[in-house]
Amino acid sequence: MSLDPADLADELRLDVISYDFTPRYNVPPGSFVPIVVERLDDEGQLTRRLETASWGLVPGWAKDTKIGFKAFNARSETVLEKPMFRQSIKRRRCALPIPGYYEWETTEDGKQPWMMSAAGADPLFMAGLFEFWKQSDQSWLVSTTILTMEAAGHLLDVHHRMPVFLSRGGVDQWIDPAVPSAEVPPLLESTLSHVDPASVTRHKVGKSVGNVRNDGPELITPVG
């Protein structure tokens, strides 16, 4: 999470930036991450916002936030039916802008971490969902999850799953809250069909990234 929101403002046509930016290079579930959403403001105007969300979806009906640690990913194959996600995908879709993410390959010598980065000048955009959960002080916790699908292309050499990537135009379509519920399944199908593994490049990194207490740009340095 090293993208400065100021660099995203024009690219994403952001009206409001509410994300408190701190460069980070090791972001585990439960951390706060930026999400791009479209919501009505107090005057009823649709605004595009960069908000802060806890990574791990907490639905409004949850008894506590612990459920989020089981919902940092949502499988695209079952997201329309799972009680955890089926309301979010109808009404609360978001995009997560990132320069890259880590994935672990299982080898004979243990797990080898890879840095998966944007292959072009633009960042990677991952399809996500978000939810609101009322806290004890009556404030709202915003939480999010990342959609995943079967890996394809060269990404399959590392892991059998990958995030659902959005093109820049795909971001606009995915986060549009005006999409009727009946059109969400075809929107999901179209989104999955346009995922391009070639938009991602990769290199091996050191195993110190496996400890969440380690954080710094040295974690993304190529090794081997």
C-alpha positions in Angstrom: 0.0 0.0 0.0 2.5 2.6 -1.2 0.3 4.6 -3.6 -0.1 8.2 -2.7 -3.8 9.1 -2.9 -2.9 12.4 -4.5 -1.5 10.4 -7.5 -4.9 8.6 -7.9 -7.1 11.7 -7.6 -7.1 12.6 -11.3 -6.8 9.1 -12.6 -9.9 7.9 -10.7 -11.8 11.2 -10.8 -12.0 11.2 -7.0 -14.3 13.8 -5.4 -13.4 13.0 -1.8 -10.2 11.4 -0.2 -10.8 10.1 3.3 -8.0 7.5 3.3 -5.3 8.2 5.8 -2.2 7.4 3.8 0.9 5.8 5.3 3.3 3.9 2.9 3.3 0.2 3.9 4.9 -2.9 2.3 3.4 -5.7 4.5 -0.3 -5.5 4.9 -2.1 -8.5 6.5 -5.8 -9.1 6.8 -7.2 -6.9 9.6 -5.3 -3.9 8.4 -6.8 -0.7 7.0 -6.7 -0.4 3.2 -8.0 2.1 0.6 -11.2 1.4 -1.3 -12.8 3.3 -4.2 -16.6 3.6 -3.8 -19.4 5.7 -5.2 -22.0 6.9 -2.6 -24.6 9.6 -2.3 -23.5 12.5 -0.2 -25.7 14.5 2.3 -27.2 16.5 -0.6 -28.0 13.4 -2.6 -25.2 13.8 -5.1 -23.3 10.8 -6.3 -19.6 11.2 -5.2 -16.6 9.0 -5.9 -14.6 8.5 -2.7 -11.3 6.9 -1.6 -12.3 5.6 1.8 -10.5 3.6 4.6 -11.7 0.1 5.2 -10.7 -2.8 7.4 -9.6 -5.8 5.3 -12.0 -8.6 6.3 -15.7 -8.2 5.6 -18.0 -7.7 8.6 -21.7 -7.8 7.5 -24.2 -5.6 9.3 -25.8 -8.7 11.0 -22.5 -9.9 12.6 -22.4 -10.1 16.4 -18.7 -8.9 16.4 -15.9 -8.1 14.1 -14.0 -11.4 14.5 -16.0 -12.8 11.6 -13.9 -10.5 9.3 -10.8 -12.6 9.8 -12.6 -15.4 7.9 -13.8 -13.1 5.1 -10.8 -11.2 3.7 -11.4 -13.0 0.4 -14.6 -13.9 -1.4 -14.7 -16.7 -4.0 -16.3 -15.3 -7.2 -17.8 -18.8 -7.9 -20.0 -18.6 -4.8 -20.2 -14.9 -4.0 -23.8 -14.5 -5.3 -25.2 -17.1 -3.0 -23.1 -17.0 0.2 -25.0 -15.2 3.0 -21.8 -13.3 3.9 -21.5 -11.6 0.6 -24.8 -11.8 -1.4 -26.1 -8.4 -0.2 -22.8 -6.7 -0.6 -22.3 -7.7 -4.2 -25.7 -6.4 -5.1 -25.3 -2.9 -3.5 -21.8 -2.3 -2.2 -19.0 -3.0 -4.7 -15.7 -1.3 -4.5 -12.2 -1.4 -6.1 -8.9 -1.6 -4.3 -6.0 0.3 -6.0 -2.6 -1.3 -5.2 0.9 -1.3 -6.8 1.2 -5.0 -6.0 0.6 -8.0 -3.7 2.4 -11.0 -2.4 1.7 -14.6 -3.2 3.3 -17.8 -1.9 4.4 -20.7 -4.0 4.7 -24.1 -2.4 8.1 -25.6 -3.2 10.2 -28.5 -2.0 12.2 -26.0 0.1 9.1 -24.5 1.7 7.0 -21.5 0.7 8.6 -19.0 -1.7 7.0 -15.5 -1.7 6.5 -13.6 -4.9 5.8 -9.9 -5.5 3.1 -9.6 -8.0 3.2 -6.0 -9.5 1.4 -4.0 -12.1 3.0 -4.6 -15.5 2.2 -1.2 -16.8 2.2 2.4 -15.6 -1.2 2.2 -14.0 -1.7 0.4 -10.6 -3.6 -2.8 -10.2 -7.2 -2.5 -9.4 -8.8 -5.5 -7.5 -12.6 -6.0 -7.4 -13.9 -5.9 -3.9 -17.1 -5.6 -1.7 -17.6 -3.4 1.3 -20.0 -3.3 4.3 -20.9 -1.1 7.3 -21.1 -2.4 10.9 -22.3 -0.3 13.8 -19.8 -0.2 16.7 -20.5 0.2 20.4 -19.9 3.9 20.2 -22.5 4.1 17.4 -19.8 4.9 14.8 -19.6 2.8 11.6 -16.8 0.4 10.8 -16.2 0.1 7.0 -14.8 -3.3 6.0 -13.9 -4.9 2.7 -13.1 -8.2 1.0 -11.3 -9.0 -2.2 -12.8 -11.2 -4.9 -10.8 -14.1 -6.1 -11.0 -16.5 -9.1 -9.1 -19.5 -10.5 -5.6 -18.4 -11.6 -4.7 -18.1 -15.2 -1.7 -17.5 -17.4 1.7 -17.2 -15.8 0.1 -16.6 -12.4 -1.0 -20.2 -12.3 2.7 -21.2 -12.0 2.7 -19.6 -8.5 -0.8 -20.3 -7.0 -4.1 -21.7 -8.1 -6.1 -18.6 -7.1 -5.7 -14.9 -8.0 -7.5 -11.7 -7.4 -10.2 -10.5 -9.8 -8.4 -7.6 -11.6 -10.3 -4.7 -13.0 -9.3 -2.6 -16.0 -9.5 1.2 -15.6 -12.8 1.1 -17.4 -13.9 -1.9 -15.5 -13.5 0.1 -12.2 -16.3 2.5 -13.4 -18.6 -0.4 -14.2 -17.9 -2.4 -11.1 -18.4 0.3 -8.5 -21.5 1.8 -10.1 -24.3 1.6 -7.4 -27.0 2.2 -10.0 -26.6 -1.3 -11.5 -29.9 -3.2 -10.8 -29.7 -6.3 -8.7 -30.9 -8.4 -11.7 -27.9 -7.2 -13.7 -25.3 -8.0 -11.1 -24.8 -11.7 -12.2 -24.0 -10.7 -15.8 -21.8 -7.8 -14.5 -19.8 -10.4 -12.5 -19.6 -12.7 -15.5 -18.4 -9.9 -17.7 -15.9 -8.8 -15.1 -14.4 -12.3 -14.8 -14.1 -12.7 -18.6 -12.1 -9.5 -18.9 -9.4 -10.3 -16.3 -6.0 -10.1 -17.9 -3.1 -12.0 -16.1 -0.7 -10.2 -18.4 -1.4 -7.0 -16.5 0.7 -8.5 -13.7 4.4 -9.1 -13.6 6.2 -10.9 -10.8 9.5 -11.6 -9.1 10.7 -13.6 -6.1 11.3 -11.8 -2.8 12.9 -12.7 0.5 11.0 -14.8 3.1 11.1 -12.0 5.7 7.8 -10.8 4.3 6.2 -13.8 6.0 6.6 -12.0 9.3 3.9 -9.2 9.5 6.1 -7.2 11.9 8.6 -6.6 9.0 7.7 -3.6 6.9 9.7 -1.5 4.5 10.6 -1.2 0.8 13.4 -3.8 1.1 10.6 -6.4 1.3 9.9 -6.0 -2.4 13.5 -6.2 -3.6 14.0 -9.1 -6.1 16.0 -12.1 -4.9 17.5 -15.1 -6.8 
